[in-house]
Amino acid sequence: MDTSIGTQFLGELLGTMILVLFGGGVVAGVSLKQSKAEAGGWVVVTLAWGLAVTMGVYVSGYMSLAHLNPAVTIGMALAGKFPWADVFPYISAQFIGAFLGATLVWLHYFPHWAKTEDKPTKLGVFSTAPAIRHYTSNFFGEALGTFILIFGLLSIGANKFSEGLNPLVVGGLIVVIGMSLGGTTGYAINPARDLGPRIAHFVWPIAGKGGSDWAYSWVPVLGPIVGGALGGLGYNAVINGDFNVWLWIFLALFLVILLGTLQLDKKQKA
């Protein structure tokens, strides 16, 4: 196995591209007009997203560590399980891969965009949006979902599985997070999965598209990063007794952002 950073970059790019192609593809299938999968429902979406992650991991796992998610990369680095020198190449590859995956979804469903009138539905194929716009709850939900993701990944890694089965277990974790916690925000739990496709929505001439909702775009980026960091650091604290200074820094950051979102919500009501 070639473990050069160039090969790892390619692995993260391809794996994230596959993740978004399948994940965004199922949302397009159940949402866009005149798709044979239209109205397939939330269970179909969560199952397909879990399998999308599984397939992305299989595609990239022999080239990279198959993070496919900046929150995973940062969380693992803070937990001391990934070198900081490789963080930027991994995250860059993940964002590029997510953009390319979203572009393929747009091209695949090309005639369906014009048939679909609702602009938020079209944006929803590319990026997440809250069921109820309440920034405090939305940020908390994204942070919690990603905390569970990283804590769960580290716990899965501590177990022994038959060779090749690990990606299926990870996919199952994504499914249960989506079914249990995803109904409030659409569970981005991955900054690249949300921001990369949102940029694709912004730049490509999608028929009848509306705005890209930049006012909300920070939530599925910052929430997963803070939650993922706390997941990695929290795992080390609970399991290994390592109360790193970064744990307290990110806890403080989490609380500061929550206080800020409370003010945003007050302004919304005013």
C-alpha positions in Angstrom: 0.0 0.0 0.0 1.3 3.4 -1.0 0.9 5.6 2.0 2.3 8.8 0.5 0.2 11.9 1.3 -0.6 12.2 -2.4 -2.2 8.8 -2.4 -4.1 9.6 0.8 -5.3 12.9 -0.7 -6.7 10.9 -3.7 -8.3 8.4 -1.4 -10.1 11.1 0.7 -11.2 12.9 -2.5 -12.6 9.8 -4.2 -14.2 8.5 -1.0 -15.9 11.8 -0.2 -17.0 12.2 -3.8 -18.7 8.8 -3.6 -20.3 9.6 -0.3 -21.9 12.8 -1.6 -22.8 11.2 -5.0 -24.8 8.5 -3.2 -26.0 10.7 -0.3 -27.0 13.7 -2.4 -28.3 11.3 -5.0 -30.9 9.7 -2.7 -32.1 13.1 -1.5 -32.5 14.1 -5.2 -34.3 10.9 -5.9 -36.9 11.3 -3.2 -37.3 15.0 -3.6 -37.3 16.0 -7.2 -40.4 15.9 -9.4 -40.9 13.0 -11.8 -38.2 10.9 -10.2 -39.2 7.3 -9.8 -38.1 7.4 -6.2 -40.1 10.6 -5.4 -41.6 10.6 -1.9 -39.4 7.7 -0.8 -39.2 9.1 2.7 -36.8 9.6 5.6 -36.1 5.9 6.1 -34.9 5.6 2.5 -32.7 8.7 2.9 -31.1 7.6 6.2 -30.4 4.0 5.0 -28.9 5.3 1.8 -26.7 7.8 3.6 -25.4 5.0 5.8 -24.6 2.9 2.8 -23.1 6.0 1.1 -20.6 6.4 3.9 -19.9 2.6 3.8 -19.2 2.7 0.1 -17.0 5.8 0.4 -14.9 4.1 3.1 -14.5 1.0 0.9 -13.4 3.1 -2.0 -10.9 5.1 0.0 -9.8 2.7 2.7 -6.9 1.1 0.9 -5.5 4.6 0.0 -6.2 6.7 3.1 -7.6 6.4 6.6 -11.1 7.1 5.1 -12.1 10.0 7.3 -14.2 11.6 4.5 -15.1 14.3 7.0 -13.1 17.3 8.4 -14.8 16.9 11.8 -13.4 13.3 11.9 -9.9 14.5 10.8 -9.8 17.3 13.4 -11.3 15.1 16.1 -8.8 12.3 15.5 -5.9 14.8 15.5 -7.0 16.3 18.8 -7.4 12.8 20.2 -3.7 12.1 19.2 -4.6 9.5 16.6 -3.8 11.4 13.5 -0.8 13.7 12.6 -1.5 17.4 12.5 0.8 17.7 9.4 -1.8 15.7 7.4 -4.9 17.6 8.5 -4.9 20.3 5.8 -4.3 17.8 2.9 -7.1 15.6 4.2 -9.6 18.4 4.6 -8.8 20.0 1.3 -9.4 16.6 -0.5 -12.7 16.2 1.4 -14.0 19.5 0.3 -13.0 19.0 -3.3 -14.5 15.5 -3.3 -17.8 16.8 -1.9 -18.0 19.5 -4.5 -17.4 17.0 -7.3 -19.9 14.6 -5.9 -22.6 17.3 -5.8 -21.7 18.3 -9.3 -22.3 14.7 -10.5 -25.7 14.7 -8.7 -26.7 17.9 -10.5 -25.7 16.4 -13.9 -27.3 13.1 -13.2 -30.7 14.6 -12.4 -30.3 17.4 -15.0 -33.9 17.5 -16.4 -35.6 17.1 -13.0 -34.4 20.5 -11.7 -36.6 22.3 -14.2 -39.6 20.1 -13.3 -39.2 21.0 -9.6 -40.6 24.4 -8.7 -39.8 24.5 -4.9 -36.4 26.3 -4.5 -35.7 25.0 -0.9 -36.3 21.4 -2.1 -33.5 21.9 -4.7 -31.1 23.4 -2.2 -32.0 20.4 0.1 -30.4 18.1 -2.4 -27.1 19.8 -1.9 -27.0 21.0 1.7 -28.9 20.7 5.0 -31.6 23.0 6.4 -33.3 22.9 9.8 -36.9 21.7 10.1 -37.4 24.6 12.6 -34.8 27.5 12.3 -33.7 27.9 15.9 -30.0 28.5 15.9 -29.3 27.3 19.5 -31.1 24.0 18.9 -29.7 23.6 15.4 -26.1 24.2 16.5 -26.6 21.9 19.6 -28.0 19.2 17.4 -25.2 19.2 14.9 -22.6 19.3 17.7 -24.3 16.4 19.5 -24.6 14.3 16.4 -21.0 14.7 15.5 -19.9 14.1 19.1 -21.7 10.8 19.0 -20.1 10.1 15.6 -16.5 10.6 16.7 -17.0 9.0 20.1 -18.6 6.1 18.3 -15.9 5.8 15.7 -13.2 5.6 18.4 -15.3 3.0 20.3 -15.7 0.9 17.1 -12.0 1.1 16.5 -11.3 -0.3 19.9 -13.3 -3.5 19.0 -12.2 -6.4 16.9 -14.1 -7.1 13.6 -13.5 -9.5 10.8 -11.4 -7.9 8.1 -13.5 -5.7 5.8 -16.6 -5.4 8.1 -15.6 -2.2 9.9 -17.1 0.1 7.1 -20.5 -1.7 7.5 -20.5 -1.0 11.2 -19.6 2.7 10.6 -22.5 2.9 8.1 -24.8 1.5 10.7 -23.7 4.3 13.1 -24.6 6.9 10.4 -28.0 5.3 9.9 -28.9 5.3 13.6 -27.7 8.9 14.0 -29.8 9.9 11.1 -32.9 8.1 12.2 -32.6 9.2 15.9 -31.1 12.7 15.7 -31.3 13.8 12.1 -34.9 14.9 11.8 -34.2 18.4 13.3 -31.4 19.6 11.0 -30.9 16.9 8.3 -27.7 15.8 10.2 -24.9 17.2 8.2 -22.4 16.0 10.9 -19.8 16.8 8.2 -18.6 20.3 7.1 -17.4 19.1 3.7 -20.6 17.2 3.0 -22.6 20.4 3.6 -20.4 23.3 2.5 -18.9 21.7 -0.6 -22.3 20.9 -2.2 -23.6 24.3 -1.0 -20.8 25.9 -3.0 -21.8 23.7 -6.0 -25.4 24.9 -5.7 -24.1 28.5 -5.6 -21.9 28.3 -8.7 -23.7 26.0 -11.1 -26.6 27.2 -13.3 -29.2 24.9 -11.7 -32.6 25.5 -13.3 -34.9 27.6 -11.2 -32.6 27.5 -8.1 -33.0 30.1 -5.3 -30.5 31.3 -2.8 -27.9 29.1 -1.1 -28.9 30.1 2.5 -25.5 31.4 3.6 -27.1 32.7 6.8 -27.4 29.2 8.0 -24.3 27.7 6.4 -22.1 28.2 9.4 -24.2 25.9 11.6 -23.4 22.6 9.7 -19.7 23.6 9.6 -19.0 25.0 13.1 -21.4 22.6 14.9 -19.7 19.4 13.6 -16.2 20.8 14.1 -16.8 21.7 17.8 -18.8 18.5 18.4 -16.2 16.3 16.7 -13.4 17.9 18.7 -15.3 17.3 21.9 -16.0 13.7 20.7 -12.3 12.9 20.3 -11.2 14.8 23.4 -14.1 13.4 25.4 -13.3 9.9 24.5 -9.7 10.4 25.7 -11.0 11.9 28.9 -13.6 9.1 29.7 -11.7 6.1 28.4 -8.1 7.1 28.9 -8.4 9.6 31.8 -6.6 12.2 29.6 -8.2 15.6 30.4 -6.3 17.6 27.8 -6.3 21.4 28.0 -8.0 21.4 24.5 -11.0 19.7 26.1 -11.7 22.7 28.3 -11.0 25.1 25.4 -13.5 23.4 23.2 -16.1 23.2 26.0 -15.7 26.9 26.6 -16.0 27.5 22.8 -19.1 25.4 22.7 -20.7 27.4 25.5 -19.7 30.7 24.0 -21.3 29.7 20.6 -24.5 28.6 22.4 -24.7 32.0 24.1 -24.2 33.7 20.8 -27.0 31.6 19.2 -29.3 32.5 22.0 -28.9 36.1 21.0 -29.5 35.3 17.3 -32.7 33.5 18.2 -33.8 36.5 20.3 -33.2 38.8 17.2 -35.3 36.4 15.1 -38.3 36.7 17.4 -38.0 40.5 17.6 
